[in-house]
Amino acid sequence: MNVYLKTPDEIAVMREAGRIVARAHQAMREAVRPGVSTAELDRIAETVIRDHGAVPAFLNYPKPGAPNFPATITASINDELVHGIPSPTRILREGDIISLDTGCHYQGFVGDAAVTLPVGEVSPSVRRLLDVTEQALHVGIQASVLPNDIRGVALAVQNFVERQGYSVAREYTGHGVGRAMHEEPQVPNWWPRGAKAQRLGWQNTRLQPGMTYAIEPMVIAGRNTLREQRDGWTVVTTDCSLCAHFEHTIAITDGQPVILTLP
């Protein structure tokens, strides 16, 4: 496994890519309300990204056995975990939650981040799901310090989430980010016992300064069993339970990690 360590100058460019992604998220956050379509949120994000001299990273992203992804954002509502396709017929309703994920290419590097937002007023139990998922992201970030390793980051997220009574999605992971949107290492939100990690293709990589990766806890209120819908992209929970998704791209340093996708 080859992990591409970034120079300070490269991380500075990634920070600019991350700022553009953060601006797109802020614009979408301001637009989320009952009656808005997910296609309108997609249009907003694409406009922000292109107006800042970047290119949407998700648009036309390839996947074996499915059409290329047709949008700038993924917009996943309620029991949709990830990869929901924006549509003018998907209209947000009061009490929904929506996970918005987007990325961009800027001067040869990628920024990538996600957030789950309430639509109008939501119940205390739904708000708790969002709060715990966002806290899990920061638990993972706080664990991303030397001399820790990927296993330690994954277990920090898993243990925190499961102590709150939720489960983490096991089929989907965080990932290295750099010149490509998906690089090594994989950054899971859980870690199996024994040799199963090797069978999954995961390697317990020691953290090093210059590593850049996305941590993205995907937390489910019910069982962590999933299925992919017929569009070849949208992933939903099999028991229709709600789920949330938060993500930042970070850089590993000799001290505290640097979050690259903040405004």
N, C-alpha and C positions, 0 to 999 in steps of 0.2 A: 504494500500500500504506500503510495506516494502522497505525502501531505506537503502542499506548497506553502512555504513560509513567506509572508509578505514583508517587504522593506517598509521603513517609516513613510517613505514617499508614496508607496502603493496604498498603505493604510490611509493616508491623507486623501487620496482619490476615492477610496471606498467610503470615507466619511462624507464626502460630498454626495456620492451616490445615495448613501443612507439618508442624508438630509432631504434629498428630493423625494424619496419614498415617504419620509415622515410628513412632508408637506402634502403629498397626495392623500395620506391617511387623515390629516387634519381637515382637508377640504371635504373628504367623504364623511367624516364625523359630523361636521357642521350640516351636512345635507341629510343625514339619516333621520327619518321621521315617518310616521304612518302616511301611506299614499305614494311614497317614492318607489320607483322601480329599481331593480338591481342594474338594469341597463343604463339608467341615468347615473348611478354611482360609478359604473365603469367609464362612462363618458367623462365624468369629472376627473377621475384618476388619470386617464390617458391625457387629457388636456394639461394637467399640472406637470406630468412627466415630460411631455414633449415641449412645453413652454420653457422648461429648464434645461433644454438641450440634451435630454436623455431619450432612450428608447424603451418602450415596455418590454420587460423580460419574459412575461408570461404569454404574450400574444404570439400565436402560432407555435407554441412550445410543443415538440413532438412527443408522442407516446406510442409504443408498439401496440398495434391492434385497435387503435382509436384514432379519430380525426385529431389533427393538431388543435391545441386549445384555442378557442376563438375570441378571447377577450384579454383585456389588460389586468383584470382582477379576477380572483375567485370570490364568489359571494355565496356563502353557505348559511342557510337559515334553519334554526331550531335543531332538528335531529340530523341535519347534514353536517358531517364532521369537517370535510375539506373538499376543495375542487369543484364547488358549485358553479355552474355556468350562468353568467348574467343574462337576463332576458327582459324585454319590455313587458312581459306578462307576469313576471314575478314582482308583485307589489307588496311592500312591507306593511304589516298590520300592527296595531297597538298590542304590546306584550310580546312581540317576536324578539328573538335575538339573532344577530347576523354577524358571522365571522368574515372579515374582509382581509384578504391576503394580496399583496402586490409586490412587484420588484421592478427594477430598471437596470439597463446597461448605461454606464456613463464613463466615457474615456477609457474603455476597455475593462471596466470592473462592474460588479453587481452589488446592488443593495436589495435587501429582502426583509420584509416585516409583515406581521399580521396582528389583528386586534379583533376582539368580539365585543359588540356594542348592543345595548338594549334599545329597543324601538319604543319610545314613549315610556310608560310606567310598566315595570315588571314586578313580580312577586318577590318577597324576601328570599325565598329559596333559590330563585333564578339569579338574583343579585349575588348570593353567596357563591354559586357556581362560577360566575364571572370573576369575583374577587379571588377565589381560591386558585383559579387558573392563572390569573395575572401574578399572584404571589408565587406560584410554582415557577413561572418564568424567572422571577428575580432570585428564587432559591437556586435555580440552575446557574444563573449568572454569578451569584456569590460563590458558588462552588468551583467556578472556572478560574482557579488560581493555582500557581505552582506550589507544591509539586504534585498536584492532583492529576487524575487521568480521566478519560472519557467514562469509564465505569463509575467512578466516583460522582461525576456530574449526573449521570443517568440515575443512579441510586438516590441521590439527593432529591431529585424531582419525584421519583416514584414513591419514596418513603413519605415525603410531605403530602402528596396527593392522597395516598391510601390512608394516611392518618386522619384525613378530613372526611373519609367515607366515600370517596369517589374512585374511579378507575382511570387508567391511562390507556390510550390507544396503543396497541403493540405493533401494528403492521406499518406504522408511519413514524419517521424519525426526523430529527434535525439533521443538519448536513453542513459540510464545509461550503464556504462561499468565497468567491474570488473573481478570477477571470470568467469562470462559468458559474451558473446558479447552483449547480450541484457538484461539489468536489468532495474529496475525502477530508476529514473523517466523517463517518456517520455518527450522529449524536442522538442515541435513543433516549426515550423518557422512562425506560425501565431496563433492568439487567437481569438475565436469567442465571440460574445456578448451573454449575458444571460446565460441560462442553457445548451447551446449546448456543451460546454466543458465536462460537466458531461456525456452527452449522448455519447460523443466520448470516454469516459473512461479516460479522462485526469483529473489529480488533480493538483491544483495550490500549489505545494510544496514549502515551504520556503527553501532557500539555507542554507546549513550548512557546516562548515569545515569538510573535509573528503568525501564529495560527489565527485564522478567522473563520468563524462558523456561526450558523444560526441555531439558536435554541428555540424549540417551539413545542411547549407542552400542549397536548390535545387531551382534554379531560372530559370524561363522560359521567353523567349523573347515574346511569344504570350500568348494564353489562357492557364489557368492552368487545362485543362481537359486532362486526361490520359487514356491509355488502356494498358492492359497486352497482350503480344504476345503469340502465341500458345506454345512456349517453357515453359510457366509457370513461367518465371522469368523476361524477359526483359520488361521494362516499357517505353512506348514512348508517346510523345505528340500527341493528336488526330489531331491537325492542322499542324503537321510536323515542328513546330517551334523549334529552337535551345534551348538547356538548358544546364546549368552548375551546378557543384556540388563540393563543398569544405567541408572538415571535419577535425577537430582536436578533440582528446580526452583531456579533461582538468580536473584538480583537484581544488576544491573550498578550499580556505584558509581563515584565518582571514583578509588577505590583498587582494592582486591581485591574480587572478587565475593563476595556473601554467599549461602551455601547455605541455602535456606529450608526444606528437608525433612529436617533433622537433628533428633534427639530434643531 
